[in-house]
Amino acid sequence: MIERLWSDDPTNDDIVLYDQLSRWPALIEMLGVLYDEKALTLDVIAKAWGIHIIDAWRVWEKPTKKLRTLAKTEVVFVYFELLSRDLAGLPPELTGRGAAEEERAEAT
């Protein structure tokens, strides 16, 4: 879909779908900006959204890198990426990673 959006003739459906799908990463990007500006601490973000942000980056990493290449800029979702990396560096119990991973294992 990212490639179709950057084609000469993206469809309205592709534009609408990207707009819908990118709302969550855009929110995380804003959290990353607030974290970077010291308006929110990593601990607060970890308690509220930790594992969800880490998981979201796993899903969005490849499309984001493709989008950066096509847009010829490295700033697309850069604060999302930085926030995810910082959260991933915290102990699992602070981000909910341990509990989420256990739930996934039980579900399979």
C-alpha positions in Angstrom: 0.0 0.0 0.0 2.8 2.4 0.8 4.2 2.0 -2.7 0.7 2.6 -4.2 0.4 5.8 -2.2 3.6 7.1 -3.7 2.7 6.1 -7.2 1.6 8.7 -9.8 -2.0 7.8 -9.3 -2.9 6.6 -5.8 -6.5 5.6 -5.4 -8.9 7.3 -3.0 -9.3 4.0 -1.2 -5.6 3.7 -0.6 -5.5 7.3 0.8 -8.5 6.6 3.1 -7.0 3.3 4.2 -3.6 4.8 5.0 -5.3 7.6 6.9 -7.2 5.1 9.0 -4.3 2.8 9.6 -1.8 5.6 10.4 -3.9 7.1 13.3 -2.3 4.9 15.9 1.3 5.5 14.8 0.5 9.2 14.6 -0.7 9.2 18.2 2.4 7.3 19.2 4.5 9.8 17.3 2.9 12.6 19.4 3.7 10.7 22.6 7.3 10.4 21.4 7.4 14.1 20.8 6.0 14.8 24.3 8.6 12.4 25.7 11.4 14.0 23.8 10.3 17.4 25.0 10.2 16.0 28.6 6.5 16.7 28.9 5.9 13.0 29.6 8.3 10.6 31.3 9.2 7.2 30.0 7.8 5.6 33.1 4.4 7.2 32.6 4.3 6.1 29.0 5.5 2.6 29.9 2.8 2.2 32.5 0.0 3.4 30.2 1.1 2.0 26.8 4.4 0.2 27.0 3.9 -3.1 25.3 1.4 -1.6 22.9 3.9 0.8 21.6 6.6 -1.8 21.3 4.3 -4.1 19.4 3.1 -1.3 17.2 6.6 -0.5 16.1 7.2 -4.2 15.2 4.2 -3.9 12.8 5.1 -0.4 11.5 8.9 -0.7 11.3 9.1 -2.1 7.7 6.3 0.2 6.3 7.9 3.2 8.0 11.3 2.5 6.5 9.8 2.0 3.1 7.9 5.3 3.5 11.1 7.1 4.5 12.8 5.8 1.3 10.0 6.7 -1.0 9.5 10.2 0.7 13.3 10.7 0.7 13.2 11.7 4.3 14.3 10.1 7.6 11.8 12.0 9.8 8.7 9.9 9.2 7.7 8.5 12.6 11.1 9.1 14.0 9.8 9.9 17.5 7.7 6.7 17.4 10.8 4.7 16.6 12.9 6.4 19.3 10.1 6.0 21.9 9.7 2.3 21.1 13.5 1.7 21.4 13.6 3.4 24.7 10.6 1.4 26.0 12.1 -1.8 24.7 15.2 -1.1 26.8 13.2 -1.0 30.1 12.8 -4.1 32.2 9.8 -6.2 30.9 7.9 -5.8 34.1 7.8 -2.0 33.6 6.2 -2.2 30.1 3.9 -5.2 30.5 6.1 -7.2 28.1 6.4 -10.2 30.5 2.6 -10.5 31.0 1.8 -9.9 27.3 4.3 -12.5 26.2 2.8 -15.0 28.7 -0.7 -14.3 27.4 0.4 -14.9 23.8 2.1 -18.2 24.8 -1.1 -19.3 26.6 -3.2 -18.4 23.5 -1.2 -20.6 21.2 
